[in-house]
Amino acid sequence: MIRRNYKLIVGIIIGAILTGTTVYAATIISSINVEYSNEDSKLIADNVQDAIDEVYDKSFSKPLIVAYEYSEQEPNKCINGEEKTCVKTDCYKKGKTCSQGTVIKYYVNDSEFHYFYVLRDDGTTITMQQRENTIRNIPWHAGTNDNTKGPDTILPALEQATSTWVNVNVLEYEPGVTTLYENAYTGCTYTASETSDYKIRCETNTYTNSVLGTRKARARMITAQEASSTGCLVYKDGSTDSRVISPSLDSYNHGSCPDFMHNYLWQSKNYGGSYNNDTLNENGAYDYDYWTMSARSGGYTFVWYINRAGYLYSDLVLDTGIGARAVVEITKP
């Protein structure tokens, strides 16, 4: 509970309550002791003025958006959106553009909010990924060790978990047909050699819409192409490449992903992250990693995921120790 007492404060609260055609006038309240509790009110503001703004937004049924400039450096360090040093931005408004990584605090419905990170902003639509794993410990495909079946276990589970997020856009796309970032390909690989840049290459379809059909949902998973756009490199065996790519633990490309891509995973602080999630979940397992929508081409057993150490890695489709983070779109107000 956050409580703030103010002496000799004149609180001006503008309560515009529309009932039919009636508009109630502004009310001026004078008090030597104004108290606000965001725990009791269920609002997320931590001061009186922001609480007034929030009530105003909600009274007009507008989903609340609060955005902060992402920064891994002092004096304005802002990685999870809750640091006192976070700097607010209105980049989410039309005519402005949010940088990749911008922290967005957003009401996905009338009563539920989450933190997200901007993946891209085209001036009209913001594509962003949830800060933490949305669902956990679910295989990519549970039937057989075959990535040509597509993420037909994890993706429906994610869609179900986000079905009440009515304040985000409905996404309609066809895997292998609809371009979700640079291209529509669902099969990706890389070349592990000393001359390689260890960036993902997506140039073929491992599965298509003929397997998963047209998807219509509030959220999807990130693609390997999108992960690569943030700086994530593919796992590197130190014996194949002597170059120093990452400033720490460079033999594996640890930390090639920015913090916002691999935070809130088990022991992520050990690999350059800033926030751990070391709590056992309801299934008695840790929050290790999260899946992408992209399969590993050149074989029929592996798919790409974001490792807690901050790089792209591939694992068997049947692995149950990996989750998914919701990727959503919102239209700029």
VOPAGU-2260 file (C-alpha; in pm, 1 decimal, decimal comma):
REM VOPAGU-2260
SITE   aa  ch    i         X         Y         Z
SITE  MET   A    0       0,0       0,0       0,0
SITE  ILE   A    1     132,2     340,1     -95,8
SITE  ARG   A    2      15,1     631,7     114,6
SITE  ARG   A    3     113,3     991,5      73,5
SITE  ASN   A    4      14,9    1273,3     312,0
SITE  TYR   A    5      18,3    1628,3     189,4
SITE  LYS   A    6      -0,6    1945,3     405,7
SITE  LEU   A    7    -174,4    2259,4     284,9
SITE  ILE   A    8    -267,4    2100,6     -46,5
SITE  VAL   A    9    -548,9    2220,4    -262,6
SITE  GLY   A   10    -651,8    1914,5    -460,6
SITE  ILE   A   11    -827,8    1995,1    -782,3
SITE  ILE   A   12   -1016,8    1690,4    -898,6
SITE  ILE   A   13   -1196,5    1722,3   -1226,6
SITE  GLY   A   14   -1468,4    1461,4   -1228,5
SITE  ALA   A   15   -1632,8    1461,7   -1565,1
SITE  ILE   A   16   -1903,5    1201,8   -1527,4
SITE  LEU   A   17   -2126,5    1172,2   -1829,7
SITE  THR   A   18   -2477,7    1049,2   -1762,8
SITE  GLY   A   19   -2693,8    1096,6   -2066,1
SITE  THR   A   20   -2639,1    1461,2   -2154,8
SITE  THR   A   21   -2551,6    1579,1   -1804,2
SITE  VAL   A   22   -2197,0    1691,4   -1728,8
SITE  TYR   A   23   -2112,3    1750,9   -1363,6
SITE  ALA   A   24   -1895,2    2050,5   -1291,6
SITE  ALA   A   25   -1542,9    2045,2   -1157,6
SITE  THR   A   26   -1508,0    2013,2    -782,2
SITE  ILE   A   27   -1237,1    2183,7    -575,7
SITE  ILE   A   28   -1138,8    2006,5    -256,0
SITE  SER   A   29    -924,5    2180,7       5,6
SITE  SER   A   30    -759,7    1962,7     266,2
SITE  ILE   A   31    -458,4    1950,0     493,3
SITE  ASN   A   32    -438,8    1572,3     458,5
SITE  VAL   A   33    -501,7    1407,2     122,1
SITE  GLU   A   34    -457,1    1032,3     124,2
SITE  TYR   A   35    -443,4     797,6    -176,1
SITE  SER   A   36    -412,4     419,1    -171,8
SITE  ASN   A   37    -361,5     243,9    -504,9
SITE  GLU   A   38    -404,8     -92,9    -334,2
SITE  ASP   A   39    -757,0     -12,4    -217,3
SITE  SER   A   40    -854,6     161,7    -540,5
SITE  LYS   A   41    -708,7    -109,0    -767,0
SITE  LEU   A   42    -544,9     161,5    -978,5
SITE  ILE   A   43    -178,8     143,1   -1073,3
SITE  ALA   A   44     -92,7     510,8   -1016,9
SITE  ASP   A   45     129,1     587,8    -717,4
SITE  ASN   A   46      31,9     952,2    -666,7
SITE  VAL   A   47    -282,8    1165,3    -661,9
SITE  GLN   A   48    -235,9    1339,5    -997,0
SITE  ASP   A   49    -170,7    1019,2   -1190,1
SITE  ALA   A   50    -467,9     860,1   -1015,2
SITE  ILE   A   51    -690,4    1145,2   -1136,5
SITE  ASP   A   52    -560,1    1100,0   -1491,4
SITE  GLU   A   53    -616,8     726,8   -1473,7
SITE  VAL   A   54    -975,8     761,9   -1348,6
SITE  TYR   A   55   -1038,7    1013,4   -1628,4
SITE  ASP   A   56    -909,8     770,5   -1892,9
SITE  LYS   A   57   -1106,5     478,2   -1752,5
SITE  SER   A   58   -1427,8     685,1   -1730,4
SITE  PHE   A   59   -1419,6     713,3   -2107,9
SITE  SER   A   60   -1345,0     341,4   -2150,9
SITE  LYS   A   61   -1000,4     409,6   -2293,6
SITE  PRO   A   62    -737,1     144,6   -2219,4
SITE  LEU   A   63    -463,4     300,1   -2011,6
SITE  ILE   A   64    -123,2     329,3   -2173,4
SITE  VAL   A   65     185,9     436,7   -1981,4
SITE  ALA   A   66     518,0     419,8   -2162,5
SITE  TYR   A   67     876,7     451,5   -2041,1
SITE  GLU   A   68    1203,2     495,3   -2227,2
SITE  TYR   A   69    1402,8     172,6   -2205,8
SITE  SER   A   70    1753,7     221,1   -2070,7
SITE  GLU   A   71    2009,6     -19,5   -1930,6
SITE  GLN   A   72    2232,6     267,1   -1816,0
SITE  GLU   A   73    2225,1     511,6   -1527,4
SITE  PRO   A   74    2106,5     774,2   -1445,1
SITE  ASN   A   75    1779,5     683,9   -1619,3
SITE  LYS   A   76    1798,5     307,8   -1585,3
SITE  CYS   A   77    1464,2     159,1   -1686,6
SITE  ILE   A   78    1448,7    -209,5   -1772,5
SITE  ASN   A   79    1135,9    -346,6   -1610,8
SITE  GLY   A   80     926,6     -27,8   -1612,8
SITE  GLU   A   81     900,9      -8,0   -1234,7
SITE  GLU   A   82    1228,9     163,0   -1149,8
SITE  LYS   A   83    1206,8     506,9    -992,5
SITE  THR   A   84    1446,6     635,4   -1259,2
SITE  CYS   A   85    1213,3     548,6   -1549,7
SITE  VAL   A   86    1137,8     841,1   -1781,2
SITE  LYS   A   87     787,1     860,9   -1925,0
SITE  THR   A   88     732,0     901,7   -2298,5
SITE  ASP   A   89     426,3     962,2   -2514,9
SITE  CYS   A   90     581,1     788,1   -2815,9
SITE  TYR   A   91     275,4     561,8   -2836,2
SITE  LYS   A   92      63,9     847,8   -2972,4
SITE  LYS   A   93       1,9     902,6   -3342,3
SITE  GLY   A   94     267,9    1109,1   -3512,0
SITE  LYS   A   95     539,1     968,0   -3285,6
SITE  THR   A   96     742,3     648,0   -3286,2
SITE  CYS   A   97     846,4     421,8   -3000,1
SITE  SER   A   98    1196,5     279,1   -3003,8
SITE  GLN   A   99    1247,1     -94,6   -2980,1
SITE  GLY   A  100    1245,4    -198,3   -2614,4
SITE  THR   A  101    1020,8      86,0   -2496,2
SITE  VAL   A  102     837,0     -33,2   -2185,3
SITE  ILE   A  103     458,2     -23,9   -2220,8
SITE  LYS   A  104     225,8     -66,2   -1922,8
SITE  TYR   A  105    -109,9    -152,0   -2077,4
SITE  TYR   A  106    -458,2    -261,0   -1977,2
SITE  VAL   A  107    -538,8    -568,0   -2187,1
SITE  ASN   A  108    -897,2    -552,1   -2062,1
SITE  ASP   A  109   -1093,6    -342,8   -1812,9
SITE  SER   A  110    -930,4    -496,9   -1506,1
SITE  GLU   A  111    -599,9    -658,2   -1610,6
SITE  PHE   A  112    -276,4    -488,6   -1708,7
SITE  HIS   A  113      65,1    -622,8   -1806,5
SITE  TYR   A  114     405,7    -485,5   -1899,0
SITE  PHE   A  115     525,5    -521,3   -2258,4
SITE  TYR   A  116     831,5    -429,9   -2465,6
SITE  VAL   A  117     802,8    -272,2   -2809,2
SITE  LEU   A  118     934,5    -487,3   -3091,4
SITE  ARG   A  119     847,5    -230,3   -3359,9
SITE  ASP   A  120     630,4      73,8   -3424,2
SITE  ASP   A  121     523,8     157,7   -3779,8
SITE  GLY   A  122     356,5     483,4   -3682,2
SITE  THR   A  123       7,5     333,7   -3670,6
SITE  THR   A  124      46,2      -2,5   -3499,1
SITE  ILE   A  125     275,4    -106,6   -3214,2
SITE  THR   A  126     388,7    -470,0   -3199,0
SITE  MET   A  127     504,4    -565,5   -2850,8
SITE  GLN   A  128     592,3    -871,4   -2642,1
SITE  GLN   A  129     492,8    -937,5   -2281,6
SITE  ARG   A  130     764,4    -881,5   -2022,2
SITE  GLU   A  131     727,5   -1225,0   -1858,5
SITE  ASN   A  132     626,6   -1565,3   -1990,3
SITE  THR   A  133     251,4   -1577,1   -2041,7
SITE  ILE   A  134     232,2   -1956,7   -2021,0
SITE  ARG   A  135     488,4   -2210,8   -1901,2
SITE  ASN   A  136     609,2   -2566,8   -1940,9
SITE  ILE   A  137     425,1   -2659,3   -2258,0
SITE  PRO   A  138     580,5   -2844,3   -2555,8
SITE  TRP   A  139     587,8   -2685,3   -2899,1
SITE  HIS   A  140     424,0   -2996,0   -3045,5
SITE  ALA   A  141     320,8   -3273,5   -2808,0
SITE  GLY   A  142     238,7   -3556,6   -3046,6
SITE  THR   A  143     564,7   -3668,8   -3206,1
SITE  ASN   A  144     914,8   -3529,2   -3240,5
SITE  ASP   A  145     825,5   -3361,3   -3570,2
SITE  ASN   A  146     856,7   -2986,8   -3626,1
SITE  THR   A  147     663,6   -3002,8   -3954,9
SITE  LYS   A  148     347,8   -3022,7   -3742,2
SITE  GLY   A  149     401,2   -2663,6   -3631,1
SITE  PRO   A  150     346,4   -2522,9   -3279,5
SITE  ASP   A  151       5,7   -2687,0   -3256,1
SITE  THR   A  152      31,7   -2742,5   -2879,9
SITE  ILE   A  153     191,7   -2422,4   -2750,2
SITE  LEU   A  154      19,0   -2176,6   -2984,6
SITE  PRO   A  155    -343,9   -2275,6   -2903,1
SITE  ALA   A  156    -252,5   -2268,5   -2533,1
SITE  LEU   A  157    -121,9   -1912,4   -2570,4
SITE  GLU   A  158    -430,9   -1809,2   -2767,0
SITE  GLN   A  159    -656,9   -1947,6   -2497,1
SITE  ALA   A  160    -462,1   -1774,1   -2218,9
SITE  THR   A  161    -500,5   -1435,3   -2391,5
SITE  SER   A  162    -855,8   -1474,1   -2521,8
SITE  THR   A  163    -989,2   -1216,2   -2271,9
SITE  TRP   A  164    -741,7    -946,5   -2381,1
SITE  VAL   A  165   -1008,5    -746,2   -2561,4
SITE  ASN   A  166    -805,7    -422,4   -2571,1
SITE  VAL   A  167    -546,7    -564,3   -2811,3
SITE  ASN   A  168    -604,2    -614,3   -3182,9
SITE  VAL   A  169    -730,8    -942,0   -3324,0
SITE  LEU   A  170    -449,6   -1096,7   -3528,8
SITE  GLU   A  171    -538,0   -1292,5   -3841,0
SITE  TYR   A  172    -255,1   -1463,3   -4027,1
SITE  GLU   A  173    -155,0   -1777,2   -4213,8
SITE  PRO   A  174     171,2   -1944,6   -4104,7
SITE  GLY   A  175     412,8   -1966,5   -4393,4
SITE  VAL   A  176     204,1   -1723,1   -4598,8
SITE  THR   A  177     158,5   -1402,4   -4396,4
SITE  THR   A  178     467,7   -1191,2   -4339,0
SITE  LEU   A  179     498,7   -1136,9   -3963,6
SITE  TYR   A  180     825,4    -948,8   -3988,6
SITE  GLU   A  181    1079,7    -968,1   -4272,5
SITE  ASN   A  182     926,5   -1268,5   -4444,4
SITE  ALA   A  183     670,5   -1545,3   -4394,0
SITE  TYR   A  184     915,7   -1836,2   -4367,6
SITE  THR   A  185     876,0   -2075,5   -4075,5
SITE  GLY   A  186    1207,1   -2258,7   -4123,6
SITE  CYS   A  187    1529,8   -2092,8   -4007,4
SITE  THR   A  188    1895,5   -2191,0   -3976,2
SITE  TYR   A  189    2246,2   -2044,8   -3951,6
SITE  THR   A  190    2603,0   -2135,1   -4037,2
SITE  ALA   A  191    2830,6   -2222,0   -3745,4
SITE  SER   A  192    3175,2   -2115,5   -3857,2
SITE  GLU   A  193    3438,8   -1858,0   -3777,9
SITE  THR   A  194    3328,1   -1650,3   -4077,6
SITE  SER   A  195    2961,6   -1660,8   -3973,5
SITE  ASP   A  196    2787,9   -1365,4   -3810,8
SITE  TYR   A  197    2567,8   -1611,0   -3617,7
SITE  LYS   A  198    2252,2   -1438,5   -3734,5
SITE  ILE   A  199    1944,3   -1643,9   -3809,3
SITE  ARG   A  200    1851,7   -1717,0   -4171,7
SITE  CYS   A  201    1485,8   -1784,8   -4251,1
SITE  GLU   A  202    1457,3   -1900,3   -4610,9
SITE  THR   A  203    1219,9   -2195,2   -4620,2
SITE  ASN   A  204     890,1   -2322,8   -4481,4
SITE  THR   A  205     902,7   -2609,1   -4234,1
SITE  TYR   A  206     526,8   -2592,3   -4178,6
SITE  THR   A  207     254,5   -2384,5   -4345,7
SITE  ASN   A  208    -108,4   -2282,6   -4310,1
SITE  SER   A  209    -205,6   -2626,4   -4442,0
SITE  VAL   A  210     -98,4   -2760,7   -4101,1
SITE  LEU   A  211    -220,6   -2491,5   -3861,8
SITE  GLY   A  212    -480,3   -2320,1   -4076,9
SITE  THR   A  213    -557,9   -1948,1   -4055,2
SITE  ARG   A  214    -503,2   -1818,0   -3702,5
SITE  LYS   A  215    -739,4   -1560,7   -3553,7
SITE  ALA   A  216    -646,5   -1467,0   -3198,8
SITE  ARG   A  217    -541,9   -1188,5   -2964,3
SITE  ALA   A  218    -177,4   -1295,8   -2942,7
SITE  ARG   A  219      93,3   -1502,1   -3109,8
SITE  MET   A  220     451,9   -1602,2   -3038,1
SITE  ILE   A  221     761,6   -1416,2   -3149,3
SITE  THR   A  222     937,3   -1532,8   -3467,3
SITE  ALA   A  223    1308,3   -1604,0   -3492,1
SITE  GLN   A  224    1331,5   -1313,5   -3738,5
SITE  GLU   A  225    1187,7   -1073,8   -3479,4
SITE  ALA   A  226    1421,8   -1205,6   -3210,3
SITE  SER   A  227    1716,6   -1156,2   -3444,4
SITE  SER   A  228    1609,7    -795,4   -3507,6
SITE  THR   A  229    1665,3    -716,3   -3138,0
SITE  GLY   A  230    2025,1    -841,2   -3159,0
SITE  CYS   A  231    1980,7   -1205,0   -3053,8
SITE  LEU   A  232    2247,6   -1429,1   -3206,6
SITE  VAL   A  233    2247,0   -1806,3   -3234,8
SITE  TYR   A  234    2430,5   -2023,7   -2982,6
SITE  LYS   A  235    2801,9   -2045,9   -3058,1
SITE  ASP   A  236    3032,0   -2328,1   -2953,9
SITE  GLY   A  237    3353,1   -2162,6   -2840,3
SITE  SER   A  238    3562,5   -2426,7   -3014,6
SITE  THR   A  239    3437,3   -2317,3   -3358,6
SITE  ASP   A  240    3490,0   -1944,4   -3328,1
SITE  SER   A  241    3760,1   -1758,5   -3139,9
SITE  ARG   A  242    3614,2   -1410,3   -3190,6
SITE  VAL   A  243    3487,3   -1209,4   -2897,7
SITE  ILE   A  244    3125,8   -1121,1   -2981,6
SITE  SER   A  245    2971,8   -1061,6   -2639,7
SITE  PRO   A  246    3152,2    -879,1   -2356,3
SITE  SER   A  247    3097,7   -1162,6   -2107,5
SITE  LEU   A  248    3086,2   -1540,2   -2148,2
SITE  ASP   A  249    3144,4   -1474,4   -2517,9
SITE  SER   A  250    3212,1   -1837,3   -2608,4
SITE  TYR   A  251    2836,8   -1896,8   -2638,5
SITE  ASN   A  252    2698,7   -1556,2   -2747,4
SITE  HIS   A  253    2561,9   -1512,0   -2397,4
SITE  GLY   A  254    2384,3   -1179,1   -2364,9
SITE  SER   A  255    2366,7   -1105,5   -2735,9
SITE  CYS   A  256    1993,9   -1046,7   -2677,9
SITE  PRO   A  257    1916,1    -722,0   -2492,6
SITE  ASP   A  258    1804,5    -755,9   -2131,8
SITE  PHE   A  259    1438,2    -708,6   -2215,8
SITE  MET   A  260    1441,5   -1023,3   -2428,5
SITE  HIS   A  261    1571,3   -1265,2   -2166,2
SITE  ASN   A  262    1482,9   -1117,3   -1828,2
SITE  TYR   A  263    1236,7   -1285,5   -1591,0
SITE  LEU   A  264    1374,8   -1630,5   -1665,3
SITE  TRP   A  265    1544,1   -1868,1   -1424,4
SITE  GLN   A  266    1880,5   -1723,5   -1311,5
SITE  SER   A  267    1893,0   -1480,3   -1603,0
SITE  LYS   A  268    2099,7   -1243,1   -1385,3
SITE  ASN   A  269    2384,3   -1493,1   -1410,1
SITE  TYR   A  270    2402,7   -1417,9   -1782,2
SITE  GLY   A  271    2377,4   -1039,3   -1789,7
SITE  GLY   A  272    2006,1    -998,6   -1719,9
SITE  SER   A  273    1872,4    -774,7   -1447,5
SITE  TYR   A  274    1574,0    -964,4   -1308,6
SITE  ASN   A  275    1536,8   -1331,2   -1221,4
SITE  ASN   A  276    1229,4   -1547,1   -1196,6
SITE  ASP   A  277    1349,8   -1815,2    -958,6
SITE  THR   A  278    1011,5   -1913,3    -820,1
SITE  LEU   A  279     879,3   -2260,3    -889,5
SITE  ASN   A  280     562,4   -2241,6   -1094,7
SITE  GLU   A  281     242,4   -2438,3   -1046,5
SITE  ASN   A  282     394,6   -2740,8   -1220,3
SITE  GLY   A  283     691,4   -2750,9    -984,3
SITE  ALA   A  284     937,4   -2624,7   -1247,7
SITE  TYR   A  285    1132,0   -2305,8   -1308,7
SITE  ASP   A  286    1060,0   -2053,4   -1583,4
SITE  TYR   A  287    1354,5   -2148,1   -1805,3
SITE  ASP   A  288    1307,4   -2022,0   -2162,2
SITE  TYR   A  289    1038,8   -1939,7   -2420,2
SITE  TRP   A  290     957,3   -2066,5   -2768,9
SITE  THR   A  291     956,9   -1883,4   -3101,4
SITE  MET   A  292     721,6   -1973,4   -3385,4
SITE  SER   A  293    1016,7   -2078,1   -3602,4
SITE  ALA   A  294    1136,7   -2432,9   -3664,2
SITE  ARG   A  295    1497,3   -2524,4   -3730,8
SITE  SER   A  296    1531,8   -2612,1   -4096,8
SITE  GLY   A  297    1754,0   -2898,1   -4207,5
SITE  GLY   A  298    1599,6   -3140,5   -3960,7
SITE  TYR   A  299    1261,7   -3243,0   -3831,0
SITE  THR   A  300    1308,0   -3244,9   -3456,1
SITE  PHE   A  301    1423,0   -2898,9   -3344,6
SITE  VAL   A  302    1272,0   -2551,4   -3306,6
SITE  TRP   A  303    1414,3   -2216,4   -3198,9
SITE  TYR   A  304    1365,3   -2060,4   -2857,5
SITE  ILE   A  305    1505,0   -1772,8   -2647,8
SITE  ASN   A  306    1747,3   -1912,5   -2392,5
SITE  ARG   A  307    1761,9   -1755,7   -2044,8
SITE  ALA   A  308    2130,4   -1678,5   -2109,4
SITE  GLY   A  309    2027,1   -1438,3   -2385,3
SITE  TYR   A  310    2066,0   -1607,0   -2723,9
SITE  LEU   A  311    1871,4   -1812,0   -2977,7
SITE  TYR   A  312    1897,2   -2186,3   -2928,5
SITE  SER   A  313    1716,6   -2492,1   -3063,2
SITE  ASP   A  314    1555,9   -2778,0   -2875,4
SITE  LEU   A  315    1330,9   -3077,4   -2932,3
SITE  VAL   A  316     966,8   -2995,8   -3000,3
SITE  LEU   A  317     863,6   -3226,9   -2714,6
SITE  ASP   A  318    1052,8   -3033,1   -2444,9
SITE  THR   A  319     813,7   -2944,7   -2160,3
SITE  GLY   A  320    1044,5   -2701,1   -1979,7
SITE  ILE   A  321     978,3   -2405,1   -2211,5
SITE  GLY   A  322     694,7   -2151,5   -2225,9
SITE  ALA   A  323     572,3   -1866,7   -2446,2
SITE  ARG   A  324     540,7   -1489,0   -2427,8
SITE  ALA   A  325     244,8   -1313,0   -2587,2
SITE  VAL   A  326     317,1   -1091,2   -2886,9
SITE  VAL   A  327      29,7    -847,1   -2940,0
SITE  GLU   A  328     -55,6    -545,2   -3150,8
SITE  ILE   A  329    -229,2    -222,3   -3050,1
SITE  THR   A  330    -342,8      65,8   -3267,9
SITE  LYS   A  331    -197,2     401,4   -3166,8
SITE  PRO   A  332    -455,5     635,8   -3009,8
